[in-house]
Amino acid sequence: SNLLELFFKLLVAASDTAVETRASSNLDGKGSTFQGLSVRELAWILRRARNRLIARDELLFDVRQTKRHMYVILSGEVVVIARSEGQEERIALLGPGASVGEMTLIDNAPRSARAVTTCDTNVLEFDATWLKDCPSELGMKIYQNFSDKLI
Protein backbone atom coordinates (compact mmCIF):
# COMPACT_ATOMS: atom_id res chain seq x y z
CA SER A 1 0.00 0.00 0.00
CA ASN A 2 1.15 3.52 -0.63
CA LEU A 3 1.53 6.14 2.08
CA LEU A 4 -1.62 8.05 1.08
CA GLU A 5 -3.76 4.90 1.36
CA LEU A 6 -2.29 4.10 4.79
CA PHE A 7 -2.90 7.67 5.91
CA PHE A 8 -6.56 7.42 4.89
CA LYS A 9 -6.92 4.12 6.75
CA LEU A 10 -5.37 5.66 9.87
CA LEU A 11 -7.82 8.57 9.68
CA VAL A 12 -10.67 6.07 9.50
CA ALA A 13 -9.17 4.12 12.40
CA ALA A 14 -9.09 7.31 14.44
CA SER A 15 -12.86 7.62 14.22
CA ASP A 16 -14.16 4.03 14.22
CA THR A 17 -14.69 1.78 17.25
CA ALA A 18 -14.43 -1.87 18.23
CA VAL A 19 -16.81 -4.50 16.86
CA GLU A 20 -17.89 -6.11 20.13
CA THR A 21 -16.67 -6.06 23.70
CA ARG A 22 -17.62 -7.37 27.10
CA ALA A 23 -18.86 -4.63 29.43
CA SER A 24 -16.29 -5.28 32.14
CA SER A 25 -13.40 -5.27 29.69
CA ASN A 26 -10.78 -2.55 29.59
CA LEU A 27 -10.84 -2.88 25.80
CA ASP A 28 -14.29 -1.41 25.45
CA GLY A 29 -13.87 0.78 22.40
CA LYS A 30 -14.10 4.07 24.30
CA GLY A 31 -12.45 6.61 22.06
CA SER A 32 -9.44 5.83 19.96
CA THR A 33 -5.71 5.93 20.49
CA PHE A 34 -5.64 8.65 17.83
CA GLN A 35 -8.77 10.58 18.77
CA GLY A 36 -8.38 14.36 18.67
CA LEU A 37 -5.08 14.36 16.81
CA SER A 38 -4.33 16.74 13.95
CA VAL A 39 -3.55 15.59 10.42
CA ARG A 40 0.08 16.58 11.03
CA GLU A 41 0.21 14.46 14.22
CA LEU A 42 -1.39 11.50 12.46
CA ALA A 43 1.13 11.80 9.64
CA TRP A 44 4.01 11.84 12.17
CA ILE A 45 2.65 8.66 13.75
CA LEU A 46 1.99 6.93 10.43
CA ARG A 47 5.61 7.36 9.33
CA ARG A 48 6.58 5.18 12.31
CA ALA A 49 4.08 2.38 11.64
CA ARG A 50 4.62 -0.87 9.85
CA ASN A 51 1.74 -2.02 7.66
CA ARG A 52 1.15 -5.78 8.01
CA LEU A 53 -1.30 -8.19 6.45
CA ILE A 54 -1.77 -11.04 8.92
CA ALA A 55 -3.34 -14.38 8.02
CA ARG A 56 -6.35 -15.86 9.81
CA ASP A 57 -5.63 -17.51 13.17
CA GLU A 58 -2.20 -15.86 13.49
CA LEU A 59 -1.05 -14.80 16.94
CA LEU A 60 -0.35 -11.07 17.36
CA PHE A 61 0.89 -11.60 20.90
CA ASP A 62 0.63 -14.13 23.70
CA VAL A 63 0.40 -14.14 27.49
CA ARG A 64 3.69 -13.26 29.24
CA GLN A 65 5.27 -12.17 25.96
CA THR A 66 7.52 -9.15 26.33
CA LYS A 67 7.52 -8.00 22.69
CA ARG A 68 6.51 -4.32 22.97
CA HIS A 69 4.17 -3.61 20.04
CA MET A 70 0.68 -2.21 19.73
CA TYR A 71 -1.59 -2.65 16.74
CA VAL A 72 -4.33 -0.64 15.03
CA ILE A 73 -6.74 -2.78 13.05
CA LEU A 74 -7.38 -1.39 9.56
CA SER A 75 -9.46 -4.33 8.30
CA GLY A 76 -10.38 -7.75 9.67
CA GLU A 77 -10.83 -8.80 13.30
CA VAL A 78 -8.76 -9.71 16.34
CA VAL A 79 -10.04 -11.67 19.32
CA VAL A 80 -8.47 -10.98 22.71
CA ILE A 81 -8.40 -13.98 25.06
CA ALA A 82 -7.38 -14.21 28.72
CA ARG A 83 -7.12 -17.11 31.14
CA SER A 84 -9.21 -16.92 34.27
CA GLU A 85 -9.31 -19.73 36.81
CA GLY A 86 -7.88 -22.15 34.28
CA GLN A 87 -10.44 -21.28 31.60
CA GLU A 88 -9.90 -19.26 28.45
CA GLU A 89 -12.27 -16.32 28.22
CA ARG A 90 -12.85 -14.04 25.24
CA ILE A 91 -12.43 -10.47 26.47
CA ALA A 92 -13.10 -8.67 23.19
CA LEU A 93 -13.62 -9.04 19.48
CA LEU A 94 -12.04 -6.00 17.84
CA GLY A 95 -12.51 -4.67 14.33
CA PRO A 96 -11.41 -1.78 12.14
CA GLY A 97 -10.44 1.30 14.12
CA ALA A 98 -9.69 -0.56 17.34
CA SER A 99 -6.23 -0.77 18.83
CA VAL A 100 -4.79 -3.56 20.92
CA GLY A 101 -1.60 -4.02 22.91
CA GLU A 102 -1.23 -0.49 24.28
CA MET A 103 -0.68 -1.60 27.88
CA THR A 104 2.77 -3.01 27.13
CA LEU A 105 3.82 0.46 25.96
CA ILE A 106 2.55 1.99 29.20
CA ASP A 107 3.61 -0.42 31.94
CA ASN A 108 6.47 -2.32 30.26
CA ALA A 109 5.05 -5.52 31.77
CA PRO A 110 4.58 -8.86 30.00
CA ARG A 111 1.26 -9.41 28.19
CA SER A 112 -1.74 -10.49 30.27
CA ALA A 113 -3.81 -11.75 27.34
CA ARG A 114 -3.50 -13.32 23.92
CA ALA A 115 -4.59 -11.66 20.65
CA VAL A 116 -5.38 -13.75 17.57
CA THR A 117 -6.73 -12.80 14.15
CA THR A 118 -10.10 -14.34 13.21
CA CYS A 119 -9.68 -13.68 9.48
CA ASP A 120 -7.09 -12.09 7.20
CA THR A 121 -6.40 -8.83 9.01
CA ASN A 122 -4.55 -5.66 8.01
CA VAL A 123 -2.93 -3.83 10.93
CA LEU A 124 -0.58 -0.98 11.57
CA GLU A 125 2.13 -2.22 13.94
CA PHE A 126 3.90 0.21 16.26
CA ASP A 127 6.91 -0.64 18.38
CA ALA A 128 7.63 1.08 21.67
CA THR A 129 10.06 3.60 20.19
CA TRP A 130 7.40 5.67 18.41
CA LEU A 131 5.84 6.70 21.72
CA LYS A 132 9.20 7.46 23.35
CA ASP A 133 10.31 9.55 20.39
CA CYS A 134 7.14 11.56 19.85
CA PRO A 135 6.95 15.29 20.61
CA SER A 136 5.87 15.93 24.21
CA GLU A 137 2.50 17.55 23.32
CA LEU A 138 1.61 14.61 21.09
CA GLY A 139 2.74 12.15 23.76
CA MET A 140 0.43 13.80 26.30
CA LYS A 141 -2.53 13.43 23.91
CA ILE A 142 -1.74 9.77 23.27
CA TYR A 143 -1.41 8.97 26.98
CA GLN A 144 -4.69 10.80 27.65
CA ASN A 145 -6.38 8.68 24.98
CA PHE A 146 -4.89 5.53 26.50
CA SER A 147 -6.21 6.64 29.88
CA ASP A 148 -9.69 7.37 28.49
CA LYS A 149 -9.84 3.86 26.98
CA LEU A 150 -8.84 2.20 30.24
CA ILE A 151 -11.28 4.00 32.51
Salt bridges, closest charged atoms under 4 A:
GLU5 OE2 - LYS9 NZ 3.42
GLU20 OE2 - ARG90 NH2 2.26
ASP28 OD2 - LYS30 NZ 3.68
GLU41 OE2 - LYS141 NZ 2.90
ASP57 OD2 - ARG56 NE 3.60
GLU58 OE2 - ARG52 NH2 3.50
GLU88 OE2 - ARG83 NH1 3.86
GLU88 OE2 - ARG114 NH2 2.41
GLU89 OE2 - ARG22 NH1 2.12
GLU102 OE2 - LYS149 NZ 2.58
GLU125 OE1 - ARG50 NH1 3.05
GLU125 OE2 - ARG52 NH1 2.90
GLU125 OE2 - LYS67 NZ 3.99
GLU137 OE2 - LYS141 NZ 3.99
